[in-house]
């Protein structure tokens, strides 16, 4: 079903991530493609690697990794709308021989043990029961394979006033997504990777920023500035259209803006928040 086939009521009834996928948002993680590229490098991805991206969304990162490293990539997501959009993206980028997308559950991946060289998640694991999910990631990894996570964090020790605001942002995002949303500390992420039985674990803290390098990476991965500009305009037009047409969507965007302001823009709170790139190796 194409966007034009959906009624306003059907658009209203979509969950947050289905709605954003329908709108055409390419990815959700805060580190941009610069962080995706760095995570793939930390996981030692090369042209011979078989990679799975769990919670692939509309497939932007999966296609980017395949293009950048020449490897084969499988993207899995529980949302049907996202997988449909991801398949359209791969076809448009002429990557059907390198990238495959299918519906799947992070807790029960539809693959045999020891299938992949690398498992990657971006802005996904923080919504999951990490004990269950990481065990499943390790199951489908070959011995010596790597798990790589690109997820948000907040520092363990935060002044009470800032912590209260950050907790409010967590509440907002939980309400919008209808998913558990609580930012772990970098130490939490390291402990969970260890608990999954991984070795050679490294967790790197990063602050959220938009760089010229990331914009160039995104533009290049989309086939040039023209396509990048068209995507941006399409997103702006879609957001304006739906905001004007739906009270529910207007409220959602207002809340989203408030949550992002606390976590990313306000100096008093954003200095305690960022994203981690974490990796570990299957023994």
KEMARSE-23846 format. One line per field, with one value per residue: x, y, z of N, C-alpha, C in turn. Coordinates in Angstrom, 1 decimal, always signed. Layout:
<nodes>
n.xx = [X; ...];
n.yy = [Y; ...];
n.zz = [Z; ...];
ca.xx = [X; ...];
ca.yy = [Y; ...];
ca.zz = [Z; ...];
c.xx = [X; ...];
c.yy = [Y; ...];
c.zz = [Z; ...];
</nodes>
This chain:
<nodes>
n.xx = [+0.8; +0.6; +1.6; -0.4; -2.6; -3.5; -5.9; -6.5; -7.3; -6.2; -3.5; -3.3; -3.7; -1.4; +1.5; +4.2; +6.8; +6.1; +4.6; +6.7; +8.3; +6.5; +6.4; +8.9; +11.3; +14.8; +16.5; +16.9; +18.7; +20.9; +23.5; +24.0; +25.2; +28.0; +28.5; +27.4; +29.2; +31.6; +31.0; +30.7; +33.3; +34.6; +33.6; +34.9; +34.1; +34.2; +34.5; +33.9; +32.3; +29.3; +26.5; +24.1; +21.5; +19.7; +16.5; +16.1; +14.7; +13.8; +15.8; +18.1; +20.7; +21.5; +21.7; +23.6; +25.9; +26.3; +26.9; +29.2; +31.1; +31.0; +29.9; +27.6; +24.3; +21.8; +18.7; +16.5; +13.3; +10.5; +8.4; +6.1; +5.6; +8.1; +9.8; +8.8; +9.3; +12.1; +12.8; +12.0; +13.9; +16.3; +16.0; +15.8; +18.3; +19.8; +20.7; +19.9; +21.3; +23.0; +21.7; +19.2; +15.9; +13.7; +10.8; +11.1; +11.7; +13.5; +14.0; +13.7; +15.2; +15.0; +17.0; +19.6; +21.9; +25.2; +25.4; +26.1; +28.7; +28.7; +26.6; +24.5; +23.0; +21.1; +19.9; +18.0; +18.4; +18.1; +15.4; +14.8; +14.7; +17.7; +19.1; +17.7; +17.7; +20.5; +21.5; +20.3; +21.4; +24.0; +23.7; +23.2; +25.5; +28.7; +31.5; +33.9; +32.8; +31.3; +29.4; +27.8; +26.8; +24.9; +23.8; +21.8; +22.9; +22.9; +24.7; +25.8; +25.9; +24.2; +23.3; +20.5; +18.4; +18.9; +18.7; +16.0; +14.8; +15.7; +14.5; +11.9; +12.0; +12.6; +10.1; +8.4; +9.3; +8.9; +6.1; +5.4; +6.4; +5.3; +6.9; +9.2; +11.3; +14.3; +17.2; +20.2; +23.4; +26.8; +28.3; +26.3; +25.7; +28.2; +28.2; +26.0; +26.8; +29.0; +27.6; +26.3; +28.2; +30.2; +33.5; +36.5; +35.5; +34.5; +33.4; +32.5; +32.1; +30.1; +29.3; +26.3; +26.0; +25.7; +27.5; +29.4; +30.7; +29.0; +26.7; +27.7; +28.3; +25.7; +24.5; +26.0; +25.6; +23.0; +23.0; +23.8; +23.6; +21.2; +19.2; +19.3; +18.4; +15.8; +14.7; +14.7; +13.0; +10.6; +10.2; +9.7; +7.4; +5.6; +5.5; +4.4; +1.9; +0.7; +0.7; -0.9; -3.3; -4.0; -4.8; -3.8; -1.3; -0.1; +0.2; +1.9; +4.3; +4.8; +5.4; +7.6; +9.5; +9.9; +11.0; +13.4; +14.6; +15.4; +17.1; +19.0; +19.5; +19.4; +21.8; +22.1; +21.2; +21.9; +24.6; +25.0; +24.2; +24.3; +25.6; +26.6; +29.1; +29.4; +31.2; +31.6; +33.1; +32.2; +33.1];
n.yy = [-1.2; +2.2; +5.5; +7.3; +5.8; +5.5; +6.5; +9.4; +8.7; +6.1; +6.8; +8.2; +6.2; +4.7; +3.3; +4.9; +4.4; +3.1; +5.2; +7.1; +5.7; +5.5; +8.2; +8.6; +8.9; +8.4; +7.2; +6.5; +6.7; +8.7; +9.3; +9.5; +8.7; +8.8; +7.6; +5.0; +4.1; +4.1; +2.2; -0.1; -0.4; -0.8; -3.3; -4.7; -5.1; -6.3; -6.9; -9.6; -10.1; -11.3; -9.7; -8.8; -6.6; -5.7; -4.7; -2.9; -0.9; +1.4; +0.6; +2.2; +2.3; -0.3; -0.5; +1.4; +0.3; -1.9; -0.7; +0.8; -1.0; -3.3; -5.7; -8.4; -7.9; -8.5; -7.3; -7.0; -6.5; -5.8; -4.4; -4.2; -2.1; -0.8; -2.7; -3.0; -0.4; -0.6; -2.6; -1.3; +0.8; -0.6; -1.7; +0.7; +1.6; -0.2; -2.5; -5.1; -7.5; -7.5; -6.8; -7.9; -8.0; -8.7; -9.6; -9.9; -11.0; -9.6; -11.2; -13.7; -14.6; -15.4; -17.4; -19.9; -21.1; -19.7; -18.1; -15.5; -13.0; -10.6; -8.8; -6.1; -3.4; -0.4; +2.2; +0.5; -1.7; -0.5; -0.5; -3.0; -6.2; -6.7; -8.9; -11.2; -10.4; -10.0; -12.6; -13.9; -12.6; -13.4; -16.2; -16.4; -15.6; -16.4; -18.3; -16.1; -13.9; -10.6; -8.5; -5.4; -2.4; +0.6; +2.9; +5.0; +6.8; +7.7; +9.6; +8.0; +9.4; +12.2; +15.6; +16.3; +18.1; +18.1; +15.4; +15.0; +16.4; +14.9; +12.4; +13.2; +13.5; +10.9; +9.8; +11.0; +10.1; +7.4; +7.4; +8.4; +6.4; +4.1; +2.2; +0.7; +3.2; +4.0; +5.5; +3.8; +3.7; +4.0; +2.1; +0.2; -0.8; -2.0; -4.0; -5.6; -6.6; -8.1; -10.0; -11.4; -13.1; -12.3; -11.4; -9.3; -6.7; -3.4; -0.1; +2.9; +6.3; +8.9; +12.2; +13.9; +15.2; +17.2; +16.9; +18.3; +16.4; +14.2; +15.0; +15.1; +12.4; +11.2; +12.5; +11.5; +8.8; +8.6; +9.1; +11.6; +15.2; +16.3; +14.3; +14.0; +16.5; +16.4; +14.4; +15.7; +17.9; +16.4; +15.2; +17.5; +18.6; +16.4; +16.3; +18.8; +18.6; +16.5; +17.4; +19.7; +18.4; +16.6; +16.4; +14.6; +14.0; +16.5; +16.9; +14.8; +15.6; +18.0; +17.0; +15.3; +17.3; +18.6; +16.5; +16.0; +18.5; +18.5; +16.3; +16.7; +19.4; +21.3; +22.7; +22.3; +19.7; +18.0; +17.6; +15.4; +13.3; +11.0; +9.0; +5.5; +3.5; +0.3; -2.8; -6.3; -9.6; -12.9; -15.8];
n.zz = [+0.0; -0.9; +0.3; -0.6; -0.6; +1.9; +4.3; +6.3; +8.8; +9.0; +8.8; +11.2; +13.0; +12.9; +14.5; +16.2; +15.0; +12.6; +11.5; +11.1; +9.3; +7.2; +6.5; +5.6; +6.9; +7.1; +9.1; +12.7; +14.7; +16.7; +16.1; +13.4; +10.0; +10.2; +12.7; +12.1; +10.2; +11.6; +13.6; +12.1; +11.2; +13.7; +14.2; +12.4; +9.7; +6.4; +2.8; +2.7; +4.7; +6.4; +7.4; +9.8; +10.4; +13.1; +13.7; +11.5; +10.5; +7.9; +6.3; +5.7; +7.0; +6.6; +3.8; +3.4; +4.7; +3.2; +0.7; +1.4; +2.4; +0.8; +1.5; +2.3; +3.5; +5.8; +6.7; +9.5; +10.8; +12.9; +12.0; +9.5; +7.6; +7.6; +6.6; +4.0; +3.0; +3.2; +1.3; -1.0; -1.0; -1.3; -3.8; -5.4; -5.0; -6.4; -5.1; -4.6; -4.9; -2.8; -0.5; +1.8; +3.0; +5.7; +7.6; +11.1; +14.5; +17.2; +19.4; +18.5; +16.1; +12.6; +11.8; +11.4; +14.0; +14.2; +11.8; +11.0; +10.6; +11.8; +14.0; +14.2; +15.9; +16.0; +17.9; +19.0; +20.7; +23.2; +23.7; +24.2; +26.1; +27.2; +28.0; +26.9; +24.2; +23.5; +23.9; +21.9; +19.7; +19.9; +19.5; +16.7; +15.7; +14.2; +15.6; +16.9; +15.7; +15.7; +17.9; +17.5; +18.9; +18.7; +20.5; +22.7; +25.7; +29.2; +31.7; +34.7; +37.1; +37.9; +38.4; +40.5; +39.5; +36.7; +36.2; +36.7; +34.6; +32.4; +33.0; +32.5; +29.7; +29.0; +29.8; +28.0; +25.4; +25.8; +26.0; +23.4; +21.7; +22.7; +23.9; +26.2; +27.5; +28.7; +29.5; +29.5; +31.4; +30.2; +31.5; +32.2; +29.6; +28.9; +30.9; +30.2; +27.7; +28.5; +30.1; +28.2; +27.4; +25.7; +24.6; +24.6; +24.9; +24.1; +24.9; +23.7; +24.4; +23.0; +22.0; +20.9; +17.8; +14.7; +11.9; +9.2; +7.8; +8.2; +6.9; +4.3; +3.9; +4.1; +1.9; -0.2; +0.0; -0.8; -3.4; -4.3; -3.9; -4.9; -4.7; -1.9; -1.1; -2.2; -0.6; +1.9; +1.4; +0.8; +3.3; +4.9; +3.7; +4.0; +6.9; +7.4; +6.2; +7.6; +10.1; +10.0; +9.4; +11.5; +14.8; +16.7; +15.6; +15.6; +18.3; +18.9; +17.5; +18.9; +21.4; +20.8; +20.0; +22.4; +24.0; +22.5; +22.7; +25.4; +25.6; +23.6; +22.9; +25.1; +27.1; +29.8; +30.3; +28.1; +28.1; +29.7; +28.3; +25.5; +22.8; +22.7; +21.1; +21.1; +21.2; +21.0; +21.1; +20.0; +21.7];
ca.xx = [+0.0; +1.3; +1.1; -1.6; -3.8; -3.9; -6.7; -6.0; -7.5; -5.2; -2.2; -3.4; -3.6; -0.1; +2.4; +5.2; +7.9; +5.4; +4.3; +7.9; +8.7; +5.6; +6.8; +10.2; +12.5; +15.7; +17.0; +16.4; +19.8; +21.3; +24.9; +24.1; +26.0; +29.3; +28.5; +27.2; +30.5; +32.6; +30.6; +31.1; +34.8; +35.0; +33.2; +35.8; +33.3; +34.9; +33.7; +33.5; +31.4; +27.8; +26.1; +22.7; +21.1; +18.5; +15.7; +16.7; +13.8; +13.6; +17.0; +19.1; +22.0; +21.9; +22.1; +24.9; +27.0; +26.6; +27.6; +30.5; +32.1; +30.9; +29.5; +26.2; +23.6; +20.4; +18.0; +15.3; +12.5; +9.2; +7.4; +5.8; +5.8; +9.5; +10.4; +8.3; +10.1; +13.5; +12.9; +11.9; +15.1; +17.3; +15.7; +16.1; +19.8; +20.4; +21.5; +19.2; +22.2; +23.8; +20.9; +17.9; +15.1; +12.6; +10.2; +11.6; +11.7; +14.9; +14.1; +13.6; +15.7; +14.7; +18.3; +20.3; +23.1; +26.5; +25.2; +26.6; +30.0; +28.5; +25.3; +24.5; +21.7; +21.2; +18.7; +17.0; +18.6; +17.6; +14.0; +14.6; +15.2; +19.0; +19.5; +17.1; +18.1; +21.9; +21.7; +19.9; +22.4; +25.2; +23.3; +23.3; +26.9; +29.8; +32.5; +34.8; +32.0; +31.2; +28.1; +28.0; +25.6; +24.9; +22.6; +21.9; +23.2; +23.0; +25.7; +25.3; +25.8; +23.7; +22.6; +19.0; +17.6; +19.1; +18.1; +14.5; +14.4; +16.0; +13.5; +10.7; +12.2; +12.4; +8.7; +7.8; +9.6; +8.1; +4.7; +5.2; +6.7; +4.7; +7.9; +10.0; +12.4; +15.1; +18.6; +21.2; +24.7; +27.8; +28.6; +25.2; +25.9; +29.3; +27.8; +25.1; +27.6; +29.7; +26.6; +25.9; +29.3; +31.2; +34.9; +37.1; +34.4; +34.9; +32.3; +33.0; +31.1; +30.1; +28.3; +25.4; +26.3; +25.6; +28.8; +29.5; +31.1; +27.9; +25.8; +28.3; +28.1; +24.3; +24.2; +26.7; +24.9; +21.7; +23.3; +24.0; +22.9; +19.9; +18.3; +19.3; +17.5; +14.4; +14.2; +14.5; +11.8; +9.5; +9.9; +9.1; +6.0; +4.8; +5.3; +3.5; +0.6; +0.1; +0.6; -2.1; -4.5; -4.2; -4.5; -2.9; +0.1; +0.4; +0.6; +3.1; +5.4; +5.2; +6.1; +8.9; +10.3; +10.2; +12.0; +14.7; +15.2; +16.0; +18.2; +20.0; +19.8; +19.6; +23.1; +22.1; +20.9; +22.5; +26.0; +25.0; +23.5; +25.0; +25.4; +27.7; +29.4; +29.9; +31.4; +32.1; +33.4; +31.8; +34.3];
ca.yy = [+0.0; +3.4; +6.5; +7.9; +4.9; +5.5; +7.6; +10.2; +7.9; +5.1; +7.4; +8.6; +4.9; +4.0; +3.5; +6.0; +4.0; +2.9; +6.5; +7.8; +5.0; +5.9; +9.5; +8.5; +9.2; +7.3; +6.4; +7.1; +6.8; +10.1; +9.5; +9.7; +7.7; +8.7; +6.5; +3.7; +3.7; +3.8; +0.9; -1.2; -0.5; -1.5; -4.7; -5.3; -5.5; -6.2; -7.4; -11.0; -10.3; -11.4; -8.8; -8.7; -5.4; -6.1; -3.4; -2.2; +0.3; +1.5; +0.0; +3.1; +1.9; -1.6; -0.2; +2.2; -0.6; -2.8; +0.2; +1.3; -2.1; -4.3; -6.9; -8.8; -7.5; -8.9; -6.4; -7.6; -5.5; -6.4; -3.6; -4.5; -0.9; -0.5; -3.7; -2.7; +0.7; -1.0; -3.3; -0.2; +1.5; -1.5; -1.8; +2.0; +1.8; -1.3; -3.3; -6.3; -8.6; -7.3; -6.6; -8.6; -7.5; -9.6; -9.4; -10.8; -10.6; -9.6; -12.3; -15.0; -14.3; -16.6; -17.9; -20.9; -20.7; -19.5; -17.7; -14.2; -12.5; -9.3; -8.4; -4.6; -2.7; +1.1; +2.8; -0.6; -2.5; +0.2; -0.8; -4.5; -6.9; -6.9; -10.3; -12.0; -10.0; -10.3; -14.0; -14.3; -12.1; -14.3; -17.4; -16.4; -15.3; -17.4; -18.1; -15.0; -12.8; -9.4; -7.7; -4.0; -1.6; +2.1; +3.2; +6.2; +6.6; +8.9; +9.3; +7.4; +10.4; +13.4; +16.4; +16.0; +18.9; +17.6; +14.1; +15.1; +16.7; +13.7; +11.4; +13.7; +13.2; +9.4; +9.5; +11.5; +9.1; +6.1; +7.6; +8.5; +5.2; +3.0; +1.2; +1.1; +4.1; +4.5; +5.5; +3.2; +4.3; +3.3; +0.9; -0.8; -1.4; -2.9; -5.1; -6.4; -7.3; -9.1; -11.0; -12.2; -14.0; -11.8; -11.0; -8.1; -5.7; -1.9; +0.8; +4.3; +7.4; +10.0; +13.3; +14.0; +16.4; +17.0; +17.4; +18.5; +15.1; +13.3; +15.4; +14.6; +10.9; +11.0; +12.9; +10.6; +7.4; +8.7; +9.3; +13.0; +16.3; +16.5; +13.3; +14.4; +17.7; +16.0; +13.7; +16.7; +18.6; +15.5; +15.1; +18.8; +18.7; +15.4; +16.7; +19.9; +18.1; +15.7; +18.3; +20.5; +17.6; +15.7; +16.9; +13.6; +14.1; +17.8; +16.7; +13.9; +16.4; +18.9; +16.2; +14.9; +18.4; +18.8; +15.5; +16.2; +19.7; +18.1; +15.3; +17.0; +20.8; +22.0; +22.5; +21.8; +18.3; +17.3; +17.2; +14.1; +12.3; +10.8; +7.6; +4.6; +2.5; -0.9; -4.0; -7.5; -10.8; -14.2; -16.7];
ca.zz = [+0.0; -1.0; +1.2; -1.1; -0.4; +3.3; +4.8; +7.4; +10.0; +9.0; +9.2; +12.6; +13.8; +12.8; +15.6; +16.0; +14.0; +11.3; +10.9; +10.6; +8.1; +6.1; +6.2; +4.8; +7.7; +6.8; +10.2; +13.9; +15.7; +16.8; +15.7; +11.9; +9.3; +10.7; +13.7; +11.5; +9.5; +12.7; +14.3; +11.1; +11.3; +15.0; +14.0; +11.4; +8.5; +5.1; +1.7; +2.9; +5.9; +6.3; +8.4; +10.1; +11.1; +13.8; +13.9; +10.4; +10.0; +6.4; +5.6; +5.3; +7.5; +6.0; +2.5; +3.5; +5.1; +2.0; -0.3; +1.9; +2.6; -0.2; +2.2; +2.2; +4.7; +6.0; +7.6; +10.1; +11.6; +13.2; +11.4; +8.1; +6.8; +7.5; +5.7; +2.7; +2.6; +3.0; +0.0; -2.1; -0.9; -1.9; -5.3; -6.0; -5.0; -7.1; -4.1; -4.4; -4.9; -1.6; +0.7; +1.9; +4.2; +6.1; +8.9; +12.1; +15.9; +17.7; +20.4; +17.8; +14.7; +11.7; +11.2; +12.1; +14.8; +13.6; +10.5; +10.6; +11.1; +12.5; +14.3; +14.5; +16.2; +16.2; +18.6; +19.0; +21.9; +24.4; +23.8; +24.4; +27.2; +26.6; +28.3; +25.9; +22.8; +23.3; +23.8; +20.5; +18.8; +20.0; +18.9; +15.2; +15.3; +14.1; +16.6; +16.5; +15.2; +16.5; +18.1; +17.6; +19.3; +18.5; +21.4; +23.6; +27.1; +30.1; +32.7; +35.9; +38.2; +37.3; +39.4; +40.6; +38.6; +35.3; +36.2; +36.7; +33.2; +31.6; +33.2; +31.8; +28.3; +28.9; +29.8; +26.7; +24.3; +26.1; +25.7; +22.0; +21.0; +23.3; +24.2; +27.4; +27.2; +29.8; +29.0; +30.4; +31.5; +29.5; +32.4; +31.9; +28.3; +29.0; +31.7; +29.4; +26.7; +29.3; +30.6; +27.0; +27.1; +24.8; +25.1; +23.9; +24.9; +24.2; +24.8; +23.5; +24.6; +22.0; +22.2; +19.8; +17.0; +13.3; +11.3; +7.7; +7.3; +8.2; +5.8; +3.0; +3.8; +3.8; +0.5; -1.2; +0.1; -1.4; -4.9; -4.6; -3.2; -5.4; -4.0; -0.5; -1.0; -2.5; +0.6; +2.9; +1.1; +1.0; +4.8; +5.4; +3.1; +4.7; +8.3; +7.4; +5.8; +8.6; +11.3; +9.8; +9.3; +12.6; +16.2; +17.3; +15.1; +16.1; +19.7; +18.9; +17.1; +20.0; +22.5; +20.3; +20.0; +23.8; +24.4; +21.8; +23.3; +26.7; +25.5; +22.6; +22.7; +26.3; +27.6; +31.2; +30.3; +27.0; +28.4; +30.4; +27.3; +24.2; +22.3; +22.8; +20.2; +21.9; +20.5; +21.7; +20.2; +20.4; +21.9];
c.xx = [+0.9; +0.8; -0.2; -2.8; -4.3; -4.8; -6.0; -6.2; -6.5; -3.8; -2.2; -3.2; -2.3; +0.7; +3.5; +6.2; +7.3; +5.1; +5.6; +8.4; +7.9; +6.0; +8.1; +11.4; +13.5; +16.3; +16.7; +17.6; +20.4; +22.7; +25.1; +25.0; +27.4; +29.5; +28.3; +28.5; +31.5; +32.3; +31.0; +32.6; +35.2; +34.6; +34.0; +35.1; +34.2; +34.0; +33.2; +32.6; +30.0; +27.3; +24.6; +22.4; +19.7; +17.8; +16.2; +15.9; +13.7; +14.8; +18.1; +20.5; +22.4; +22.4; +23.5; +26.0; +27.3; +27.3; +29.0; +31.5; +32.0; +30.5; +28.1; +25.6; +22.2; +19.8; +16.7; +14.6; +11.1; +8.1; +7.2; +6.1; +7.3; +10.2; +10.0; +9.2; +11.6; +13.7; +12.9; +13.3; +16.2; +17.2; +16.1; +17.6; +20.5; +21.3; +20.8; +20.1; +23.0; +23.0; +19.6; +17.2; +14.0; +12.1; +10.7; +11.6; +13.1; +15.1; +14.1; +14.0; +15.5; +16.0; +18.9; +21.5; +24.3; +26.4; +25.9; +28.0; +29.8; +27.0; +25.3; +23.1; +22.0; +19.9; +17.6; +17.2; +18.1; +16.1; +13.7; +15.1; +16.6; +19.5; +19.0; +17.7; +19.6; +22.2; +21.3; +20.9; +23.6; +24.9; +23.5; +24.6; +27.8; +30.8; +33.5; +34.1; +31.8; +29.7; +28.5; +26.7; +25.9; +23.7; +22.9; +22.3; +22.9; +24.0; +25.1; +25.1; +25.4; +23.1; +21.1; +18.2; +17.7; +18.5; +16.6; +14.0; +14.6; +15.0; +12.2; +10.8; +12.1; +10.9; +8.0; +8.1; +9.0; +6.7; +4.5; +5.4; +6.0; +5.6; +8.6; +11.2; +13.1; +16.5; +19.6; +22.5; +25.6; +28.2; +27.6; +25.5; +27.1; +29.0; +27.0; +25.8; +28.4; +28.8; +26.2; +27.1; +30.3; +32.5; +35.3; +36.1; +35.0; +33.6; +32.8; +31.9; +31.2; +29.0; +27.5; +25.8; +26.0; +26.7; +28.6; +29.8; +29.9; +26.9; +26.3; +28.1; +26.7; +24.0; +24.8; +26.0; +23.6; +21.8; +23.4; +23.2; +21.5; +18.9; +18.2; +18.3; +16.1; +13.8; +13.8; +13.2; +10.5; +9.1; +9.2; +7.6; +5.1; +4.5; +4.3; +2.1; -0.1; -0.2; -0.7; -3.4; -4.9; -3.8; -3.6; -1.5; +0.7; +1.0; +1.8; +4.3; +5.8; +5.9; +7.5; +9.9; +10.8; +11.2; +13.3; +15.4; +16.0; +17.2; +19.3; +20.4; +20.1; +21.0; +23.1; +21.8; +21.7; +23.9; +26.1; +24.4; +24.3; +24.7; +26.7; +27.9; +30.1; +30.1; +31.9; +32.2; +32.9; +33.0; +34.1];
c.yy = [+1.2; +4.4; +7.1; +7.1; +4.9; +6.7; +8.3; +9.4; +6.8; +5.6; +7.7; +7.3; +4.2; +4.3; +4.4; +5.6; +3.7; +4.2; +7.2; +7.1; +5.4; +7.3; +9.6; +8.8; +8.1; +6.5; +7.2; +7.3; +8.2; +10.3; +9.7; +8.6; +7.7; +7.6; +5.1; +3.2; +3.3; +2.5; -0.2; -1.4; -1.2; -3.0; -5.4; -5.8; -5.3; -6.8; -8.8; -11.2; -10.5; -10.8; -8.9; -7.4; -5.7; -4.8; -2.5; -1.0; +0.2; +1.1; +0.9; +2.7; +0.6; -1.4; +0.5; +1.3; -1.4; -1.9; +0.5; +0.2; -3.3; -5.6; -7.2; -8.5; -8.0; -7.9; -7.0; -6.5; -6.2; -5.6; -3.8; -3.3; -0.6; -1.5; -3.4; -1.5; +0.3; -1.7; -2.3; +0.5; +0.7; -1.6; -0.5; +2.2; +0.7; -2.2; -4.7; -7.5; -8.6; -7.3; -7.3; -8.1; -8.5; -9.2; -10.4; -10.2; -10.7; -10.7; -13.7; -14.9; -15.6; -17.1; -19.0; -20.4; -20.5; -19.1; -16.5; -13.9; -11.3; -9.1; -6.9; -4.2; -1.2; +1.6; +1.7; -1.4; -1.8; +0.0; -2.2; -5.0; -7.4; -8.4; -11.3; -11.7; -10.3; -11.7; -14.5; -13.8; -13.0; -15.7; -17.5; -16.0; -16.5; -17.2; -17.0; -13.8; -11.7; -8.9; -6.3; -3.2; -0.1; +2.6; +4.4; +5.8; +7.9; +8.6; +8.8; +8.4; +11.7; +14.3; +16.2; +16.8; +18.4; +16.2; +14.1; +15.5; +15.6; +12.6; +11.9; +13.4; +11.7; +9.1; +9.9; +10.5; +7.8; +6.2; +7.7; +7.2; +4.0; +1.8; +1.7; +2.0; +4.6; +4.4; +4.9; +4.0; +3.5; +2.0; -0.2; -1.5; -2.4; -4.2; -6.1; -7.2; -8.4; -10.3; -11.9; -13.2; -13.6; -11.4; -9.8; -7.0; -4.2; -1.1; +2.2; +5.3; +8.4; +11.0; +13.4; +15.3; +16.1; +17.7; +17.5; +17.1; +14.1; +13.7; +15.0; +13.1; +10.6; +11.3; +11.9; +9.2; +7.4; +9.0; +10.7; +14.0; +16.5; +15.6; +13.6; +15.5; +17.3; +15.3; +14.7; +17.5; +17.7; +15.3; +16.4; +18.9; +17.7; +15.8; +17.8; +19.5; +17.4; +16.5; +19.2; +19.7; +16.8; +16.3; +15.9; +13.8; +15.4; +17.6; +15.8; +14.7; +17.4; +18.2; +15.7; +16.1; +18.7; +17.8; +15.7; +17.4; +19.3; +17.3; +15.8; +18.5; +21.6; +21.7; +21.9; +20.3; +17.5; +16.9; +15.9; +13.0; +12.2; +9.5; +6.8; +3.8; +1.4; -2.1; -5.1; -8.7; -12.1; -15.1; -17.9];
c.zz = [+0.0; +0.0; +0.8; -0.9; +1.0; +3.6; +6.0; +8.7; +10.1; +9.4; +10.7; +13.5; +13.8; +14.1; +15.2; +14.8; +12.6; +10.7; +10.3; +9.4; +6.9; +5.6; +5.3; +5.6; +7.5; +7.9; +11.5; +14.9; +15.6; +16.3; +14.2; +11.3; +9.7; +11.8; +13.2; +10.9; +10.6; +13.4; +13.4; +11.1; +12.6; +14.9; +13.0; +10.1; +7.3; +4.0; +1.8; +4.0; +5.6; +7.6; +8.6; +10.9; +11.7; +14.1; +12.8; +10.0; +8.5; +5.6; +5.2; +5.7; +6.8; +4.6; +2.5; +3.8; +3.9; +0.9; +0.1; +2.0; +1.6; +0.3; +1.9; +3.5; +4.6; +7.0; +8.1; +10.9; +11.8; +12.5; +9.9; +7.2; +6.6; +6.5; +4.2; +2.1; +2.3; +1.7; -1.1; -2.1; -1.6; -3.4; -6.0; -6.0; -5.7; -6.2; -3.8; -4.3; -3.6; -0.3; +0.6; +3.1; +4.4; +7.4; +9.9; +13.5; +16.5; +18.8; +19.8; +16.3; +13.8; +11.0; +12.1; +13.0; +13.8; +12.1; +10.1; +11.2; +12.0; +12.8; +14.8; +14.9; +16.4; +16.7; +18.6; +20.4; +23.2; +24.7; +24.2; +25.7; +26.7; +26.9; +27.2; +24.5; +22.6; +23.2; +22.4; +19.5; +18.7; +19.4; +17.4; +14.7; +15.1; +15.2; +16.0; +15.9; +16.2; +16.7; +18.2; +17.9; +19.1; +19.2; +22.3; +25.0; +27.9; +31.2; +34.0; +37.0; +37.6; +38.4; +39.4; +39.7; +37.1; +35.2; +36.0; +35.3; +32.3; +31.8; +32.6; +30.3; +28.1; +28.9; +28.5; +25.6; +24.6; +25.7; +24.1; +21.3; +21.5; +23.6; +25.4; +27.0; +28.4; +29.4; +29.9; +30.5; +30.6; +30.2; +32.2; +30.6; +28.3; +29.8; +31.0; +28.3; +27.3; +29.6; +29.4; +26.7; +26.1; +25.4; +24.2; +23.8; +25.0; +24.0; +24.8; +23.6; +23.5; +22.3; +20.8; +19.1; +15.5; +12.6; +9.8; +7.1; +7.2; +7.1; +4.5; +2.8; +3.4; +2.3; -0.5; -1.2; -0.6; -2.9; -5.3; -3.9; -3.6; -4.8; -2.5; -0.3; -1.2; -1.3; +1.7; +2.7; +1.2; +2.4; +5.3; +4.9; +3.8; +6.1; +8.4; +7.2; +6.9; +9.9; +11.2; +9.8; +10.5; +13.9; +16.9; +16.9; +15.5; +17.5; +19.8; +18.5; +18.2; +21.1; +22.1; +20.3; +21.4; +24.3; +23.8; +22.4; +24.6; +26.5; +24.6; +22.6; +24.0; +26.9; +29.0; +31.3; +29.2; +27.2; +29.2; +29.5; +26.1; +23.7; +22.5; +21.5; +21.0; +21.0; +21.4; +20.8; +20.8; +20.5; +21.1];
</nodes>
